[in-house]
Amino acid sequence: MSRKRFLSSSRQASPGTRRLSNQFFFDKLLVKEDKVVGAIHAEPFSTLLAEEFIKCMRRNAANPGRVSLGRGSRMTVLVGRAGLEPATGGL
């Protein structure tokens, strides 16, 4: 769900639903003169939204390395020639 759709849905929700959503997503909402001026996200959102985590995930998604450089599985072959099923005489 996009941020815009979430905010729109949140505005249409009942006060109780908004309160539960706020408790789920945030540890603290920073309010000044009846306006939210900042927020401290709850886990796992604080980790998922952290700049360093996002950089690390982008770097890992690019996956420029090869298996021999320590990326991916340490096994060369995961499935033998026969495959996952036992070999048959043919069909």
C-alpha positions as CSV (number, residue, x, y, z in Angstrom):
1,M,0.0,0.0,0.0
2,S,1.4,3.4,-0.9
3,R,1.9,6.1,1.7
4,K,-0.7,8.3,0.0
5,R,-3.3,5.5,0.1
6,F,-2.4,4.7,3.7
7,L,-2.8,8.3,4.8
8,S,-6.1,8.6,3.0
9,S,-7.4,5.4,4.6
10,S,-6.2,6.5,8.0
11,R,-8.2,9.8,7.7
12,Q,-11.4,7.9,6.9
13,A,-10.9,5.4,9.8
14,S,-12.7,5.6,13.1
15,P,-10.7,7.2,16.0
16,G,-10.3,3.7,17.6
17,T,-8.8,2.3,14.4
18,R,-6.5,5.3,14.0
19,R,-5.3,4.8,17.6
20,L,-4.5,1.1,17.0
21,S,-2.7,2.0,13.8
22,N,-0.6,4.6,15.5
23,Q,0.3,2.2,18.3
24,F,1.3,-0.4,15.7
25,F,3.4,1.8,13.5
26,F,4.9,4.3,16.0
27,D,6.6,4.3,19.4
28,K,6.0,8.0,19.7
29,L,4.2,10.7,17.7
30,L,5.7,14.2,18.4
31,V,2.8,16.6,18.6
32,K,3.0,20.4,18.8
33,E,-0.1,22.6,18.8
34,D,-2.4,19.7,17.7
35,K,-0.1,18.8,14.7
36,V,2.2,15.9,14.3
37,V,5.7,17.3,13.8
38,G,7.6,14.1,13.9
39,A,7.5,10.4,14.7
40,I,9.6,7.6,16.1
41,H,8.7,4.4,14.3
42,A,8.2,1.1,16.1
43,E,10.1,-2.0,15.0
44,P,10.3,-3.4,12.4
45,F,9.5,-0.1,10.7
46,S,12.3,1.9,12.3
47,T,14.8,-0.7,10.9
48,L,13.1,-1.0,7.5
49,L,13.0,2.8,7.0
50,A,16.5,3.4,8.3
51,E,18.8,5.0,5.7
52,E,21.7,2.6,6.3
53,F,19.4,-0.4,6.0
54,I,17.9,0.8,2.7
55,K,21.5,1.4,1.4
56,C,22.5,-2.1,2.4
57,M,19.4,-3.6,0.8
58,R,20.0,-1.7,-2.5
59,R,23.6,-2.9,-2.5
60,N,22.6,-6.5,-1.9
61,A,19.8,-6.4,-4.5
62,A,22.3,-5.4,-7.1
63,N,24.4,-8.5,-6.2
64,P,27.4,-7.7,-8.2
65,G,29.5,-10.5,-6.7
66,R,29.6,-14.1,-7.7
67,V,29.1,-17.2,-5.5
68,S,32.9,-17.7,-5.3
69,L,33.2,-14.3,-3.7
70,G,31.1,-15.4,-0.8
71,R,27.6,-14.4,-2.1
72,G,24.8,-16.8,-2.4
73,S,24.9,-20.5,-1.6
74,R,28.2,-22.2,-0.7
75,M,27.1,-25.3,-2.6
76,T,28.2,-25.6,-6.2
77,V,25.3,-27.9,-7.2
78,L,22.1,-28.0,-5.4
79,V,20.3,-30.7,-7.5
80,G,22.0,-33.6,-9.1
81,R,21.5,-34.6,-12.8
82,A,18.5,-36.7,-12.0
83,G,16.7,-33.7,-10.6
84,L,14.5,-33.8,-7.5
85,E,12.5,-36.8,-8.6
86,P,14.1,-40.3,-8.7
87,A,15.3,-41.2,-12.2
88,T,12.9,-43.4,-14.2
89,G,13.5,-45.6,-17.2
90,G,11.6,-43.2,-19.4
91,L,8.0,-42.5,-20.2
